[in-house]
């Protein structure tokens, strides 16, 4: 099955302290189908990571 990722899930993958990190990681590791990341979310993910962690994607 294909999975369309959202901002919250991608952010949780980067932030090991996020309460949803383990669940999102498990989903990504076990999903056999393609993972789709809509390009329009990249700016939002970049903003969250930079604002909360001071890092660049």
Secondary structure, DSSP 8 states (H G I E B T S, - for coil): --EEE-HHHHHHHH-TTSTTHHHHHHHHHH--S-EEE-GGGHHHHHHHHHHHH----
